[in-house]
Amino acid sequence: MAQVTNTSGFRNHPSRPETDRLLPGLVLSVAIASLAFLLRQIPGVGVFSPLILSIIIGMLIHNIFGTPVIAKPGVAFSLRIILRAGIVLLGLQLTIQQVTQVGGLGLAVIITTLLATFIFTSWLGRMLGVDAKLTQLIAAGSSICGASAVIATNTITRARDEDVTYAVACVTVFGSLSMLLMPLAGGFLTMGPHAYGLWAGASIHEVAQVVAAAYARGQEAGEFGTIAKLTRVMMLAPMVMMLGAMAARQAHRNGSESGHTTPPIPWFVLGFVAMVALASSGWIPMETQSLTTPATNFLLATALAAMGLETDIRKLAAEGIRPAMLGAGAWVFISLLSLLLVQMFV
């Protein structure tokens, strides 16, 4: 199609139509994320993260009214670009100094628990006959950092939106159970604040869930649990890069036989690492976290709102009971293994 030329002889700017095409979906995704943050002001609703509320609202809109066709391009943009921007900014919440506060033994407990849970969940998924992509998403969400790990891992896995939603639901449900039960268990086991905080940070899925559970046992336990959890979140970058390298090798082997292409390397993870380095440098004032942390959560909530707008509940229900059993198995495993390691070494 020929490009239109105006009377002054200059071509019309080509990006404006693209912006207009993306705008409806972007506005809808942002509106849902904004509503999620507003709903958290209601007493009792604040225990749920805006990420979870966003995906639920998006699903309700899609399955009751249907996602407007005009919104599809902007929704897809939110799932790709805005998601990656949110993960990059997530790095500003983490520093190398936080890792040193956890200590050598604490770091060993976190890494051992993370790797063992990922391997166990992958094995259990094969035993239960759960789809490999869904298994990988549940393994990442359970072992690293909940919904953020699920959606970051999906840039490699490229699972269906229903699989992503199912994995997010698993880590939300079982992480919430830990948030409620772990303070009671910590009291029953008479754990000290350091040991209890490490247990919470090494095992509970979402950052918000860790904060709620850890501070339930006091200020010291809360602070150490939060640091332990953020140290675990830092493992998101090497894990996604490792999965990307494995997927690239597999695709290369397949490509040599069947012409498949190699998946792209997740370069946004390098942006995540760069933000961690920047936050660790001390060049960014601590006061900026009051701006960057909400901005990060809002970007991720917008991406998950878009995911909800593409999720069909009927397809979600068709997954059956086995993925739920997988999520439960991963939850029990990470809870008990981390407890055992903390009791033995801390």
C-alpha positions in Angstrom: 0.0 0.0 0.0 1.4 3.4 -1.0 2.2 5.8 1.9 0.2 9.0 2.1 2.0 12.3 1.4 0.8 15.6 2.8 0.7 18.9 0.9 4.1 19.9 2.3 5.7 16.9 0.6 6.5 15.1 3.9 5.2 11.6 4.6 2.7 11.2 7.4 4.2 9.8 10.6 3.7 6.0 10.5 3.6 5.4 14.3 0.4 7.3 15.0 -2.0 4.6 13.5 -0.1 2.0 15.5 -0.6 4.0 18.7 -4.3 4.4 17.9 -4.5 0.6 17.4 -2.9 -0.2 20.8 -4.7 2.5 22.8 -8.1 0.7 23.5 -6.4 -2.4 24.9 -3.9 -0.4 26.9 -6.6 1.7 28.4 -8.6 -1.3 29.4 -5.7 -3.1 30.9 -4.6 0.0 32.9 -8.2 0.6 34.1 -8.4 -3.0 35.4 -5.0 -2.6 37.2 -6.2 0.7 38.7 -9.4 -0.9 39.9 -7.4 -3.7 41.5 -5.3 -1.2 43.5 -8.5 0.6 44.6 -10.2 -2.6 45.7 -7.2 -3.3 48.0 -8.3 -0.3 50.1 -11.4 -2.4 51.2 -10.9 -4.0 54.6 -10.0 -7.7 54.1 -9.2 -7.4 50.4 -5.7 -5.9 51.1 -4.4 -9.4 51.8 -4.5 -10.1 48.0 -1.9 -8.6 45.8 -3.0 -6.3 43.0 -1.5 -8.8 40.5 -4.0 -11.5 41.6 -6.9 -9.1 41.7 -6.0 -7.8 38.2 -6.1 -11.2 36.6 -9.4 -12.1 38.3 -11.1 -8.9 37.1 -9.7 -9.5 33.6 -11.0 -13.0 33.6 -14.4 -11.9 34.8 -14.7 -9.3 32.0 -13.5 -11.7 29.3 -15.8 -14.6 30.4 -18.9 -12.6 31.1 -18.8 -9.8 28.5 -16.0 -10.9 26.2 -12.9 -8.9 25.4 -13.6 -6.3 22.6 -11.9 -7.1 19.3 -10.7 -3.5 19.2 -8.8 -4.1 22.5 -6.9 -7.2 21.3 -3.7 -5.4 20.0 -3.3 -3.3 23.1 -3.9 -6.4 25.3 -1.2 -8.3 23.4 1.2 -5.3 23.8 0.6 -5.3 27.6 1.4 -9.0 27.8 4.7 -8.5 25.9 6.2 -5.1 26.4 4.7 -3.9 29.7 5.4 -7.3 31.3 9.0 -7.1 30.4 9.3 -3.5 31.7 7.8 -4.6 35.0 10.3 -7.4 35.4 13.2 -5.1 34.6 12.1 -2.6 37.2 11.6 -5.4 39.8 15.4 -5.5 40.0 15.4 -2.1 41.7 13.9 -3.7 44.8 16.9 -6.0 45.3 20.5 -5.4 46.3 23.6 -7.5 46.7 23.9 -6.1 50.3 20.6 -7.9 51.2 22.1 -11.2 50.2 25.0 -10.7 52.6 22.6 -10.1 55.4 21.1 -13.5 54.9 24.5 -15.1 55.4 26.2 -18.1 53.9 24.1 -20.7 55.5 20.9 -18.8 54.8 21.8 -18.4 51.2 22.6 -22.1 51.0 19.3 -23.0 52.4 17.5 -20.7 49.9 19.4 -22.0 46.9 19.1 -25.7 47.9 15.4 -25.3 48.5 14.8 -23.5 45.3 16.7 -26.0 43.1 15.3 -29.1 44.8 11.7 -27.8 44.6 12.1 -27.0 40.9 13.5 -30.5 40.2 11.0 -32.3 42.3 8.0 -30.4 40.8 9.3 -31.1 37.3 9.5 -34.8 38.2 6.1 -34.9 39.9 4.6 -33.3 36.8 5.8 -36.0 34.6 4.6 -38.7 37.0 1.1 -37.1 37.1 1.0 -36.6 33.4 0.7 -32.8 33.6 1.6 -30.9 30.4 5.3 -30.0 30.4 4.8 -26.3 29.9 2.3 -26.0 32.7 4.6 -28.1 34.9 7.5 -25.7 34.3 5.3 -22.7 35.2 4.1 -24.2 38.4 7.7 -25.3 39.3 9.0 -21.8 38.7 6.2 -20.1 40.6 6.5 -22.4 43.6 10.3 -22.4 43.8 11.1 -18.7 43.1 8.6 -15.9 43.6 5.0 -16.7 42.7 3.2 -14.9 39.9 6.2 -12.8 38.8 8.2 -16.0 38.2 5.3 -17.6 36.4 4.9 -14.8 33.9 8.7 -14.4 33.5 9.2 -18.1 32.8 6.4 -18.0 30.3 8.5 -15.8 28.0 10.6 -19.0 27.5 7.9 -21.6 27.9 5.3 -19.9 25.7 2.4 -21.8 27.3 -1.3 -21.0 26.7 -2.8 -18.1 28.7 -5.0 -20.7 30.5 -1.8 -22.5 31.7 -0.3 -19.3 33.0 -3.5 -18.5 34.8 -3.7 -21.9 36.3 -0.1 -21.7 37.5 -0.8 -18.2 39.0 -3.9 -19.6 40.7 -1.8 -22.5 42.2 0.9 -20.3 43.7 -1.8 -17.9 45.0 -3.9 -20.5 46.8 -1.1 -22.5 48.3 1.0 -19.4 49.2 -2.1 -18.0 51.0 -2.4 -21.2 53.0 1.3 -20.8 54.1 0.6 -17.2 55.0 -2.2 -18.3 57.3 -0.7 -21.6 58.7 3.0 -20.8 59.0 2.7 -18.3 61.9 0.8 -20.9 63.9 3.4 -23.6 63.0 6.3 -21.3 63.9 4.7 -20.7 67.4 4.1 -24.4 67.9 7.7 -25.2 67.0 9.0 -22.3 69.2 11.2 -21.1 66.4 13.3 -18.0 66.9 12.8 -14.9 64.8 15.8 -15.6 62.6 15.0 -19.2 61.9 11.3 -18.5 61.3 12.0 -15.5 59.0 14.3 -17.7 56.9 11.7 -20.5 56.7 9.0 -18.0 55.6 11.3 -16.3 53.1 12.6 -19.6 51.6 9.2 -21.3 51.2 6.2 -18.9 50.8 5.5 -18.1 47.1 4.6 -14.4 46.9 6.5 -11.4 48.5 3.3 -10.0 50.0 2.5 -13.3 51.5 5.9 -13.6 53.1 5.6 -10.1 54.6 2.3 -10.9 56.1 3.4 -14.3 57.5 6.8 -13.1 58.8 5.7 -10.0 60.5 3.0 -12.0 62.3 5.8 -13.3 64.5 7.4 -9.9 65.2 9.5 -7.1 63.8 12.8 -9.0 63.6 11.2 -12.1 62.0 9.4 -9.8 59.5 12.5 -8.0 58.5 14.6 -11.1 58.1 11.8 -12.9 56.3 11.5 -10.1 53.8 15.2 -10.0 53.1 15.3 -13.8 52.7 12.5 -13.6 50.2 14.0 -10.8 48.2 17.2 -12.8 48.0 15.2 -15.7 46.6 13.6 -13.3 44.1 17.1 -12.5 42.9 17.4 -16.1 41.6 14.7 -15.3 39.0 17.3 -13.9 36.6 19.7 -16.9 36.5 16.8 -19.4 36.5 15.1 -17.8 33.5 18.4 -17.4 31.6 19.1 -21.1 32.3 15.7 -22.2 31.0 16.2 -19.9 28.0 19.6 -21.6 27.2 18.0 -25.1 27.6 15.1 -24.1 25.3 17.5 -22.7 22.7 19.6 -25.9 22.6 16.5 -28.0 22.3 15.1 -25.8 19.5 18.5 -25.9 17.7 18.4 -29.7 17.8 14.8 -29.7 16.6 15.6 -27.1 14.0 18.4 -29.2 12.5 15.8 -32.0 12.0 12.5 -30.3 11.3 13.2 -26.6 10.5 12.0 -25.1 13.8 13.5 -21.8 14.8 15.4 -20.9 17.9 13.4 -19.0 20.6 14.7 -15.6 21.4 17.1 -15.1 24.4 15.2 -13.2 27.2 17.3 -10.1 27.1 15.0 -8.3 29.5 16.4 -10.5 32.2 19.7 -8.8 31.6 17.9 -5.5 32.3 16.7 -7.0 35.6 20.3 -7.8 36.5 21.4 -4.3 35.5 18.7 -2.8 37.8 20.0 -5.0 40.7 23.5 -3.8 40.1 22.2 -0.2 40.0 20.3 -0.6 43.2 23.3 -2.2 44.9 25.6 0.7 43.8 24.1 3.2 46.2 23.5 5.7 43.5 19.8 5.6 43.8 18.3 7.2 47.0 16.2 4.9 49.2 13.4 7.4 48.9 12.9 6.5 45.2 11.6 3.0 46.2 8.4 4.7 47.3 7.9 5.4 43.6 9.6 2.5 41.8 8.0 -0.2 43.9 4.4 0.9 43.2 5.3 1.5 39.6 6.7 -2.0 39.2 3.6 -3.5 40.8 1.4 -1.5 38.6 3.1 -2.6 35.4 2.9 -6.2 36.4 -0.7 -5.8 37.4 -1.4 -4.3 34.0 0.2 -7.3 32.3 -1.8 -9.7 34.4 -5.0 -7.8 33.7 -4.2 -8.3 30.0 -3.7 -12.0 30.6 -7.0 -12.3 32.3 -8.6 -10.6 29.3 -7.4 -13.6 27.2 -8.2 -16.4 29.6 -11.2 -18.7 29.0 -12.4 -20.2 32.3 -13.8 -23.2 30.4 -10.3 -24.1 29.1 -9.0 -23.5 32.6 -11.5 -26.0 34.0 -10.6 -28.5 31.3 -7.1 -28.9 32.9 -8.6 -31.1 35.6 -7.4 -32.0 39.0 -3.8 -33.2 38.2 -2.3 -29.7 37.9 -3.8 -28.8 41.3 -2.3 -32.0 42.8 1.0 -30.8 41.3 0.7 -27.4 42.9 -0.1 -29.0 46.2 2.8 -31.4 46.0 5.2 -28.5 45.3 3.8 -26.5 48.2 4.2 -29.4 50.7 7.7 -30.2 49.4 9.1 -26.7 49.6 7.5 -26.1 53.1 8.9 -29.3 54.6 12.3 -29.3 52.9 13.0 -25.6 53.9 11.8 -26.3 57.5 14.1 -29.3 57.7 17.1 -27.4 56.4 16.5 -24.4 58.7 16.1 -26.8 61.8 19.3 -28.6 60.9 21.7 -25.7 60.0 20.3 -22.4 61.3 
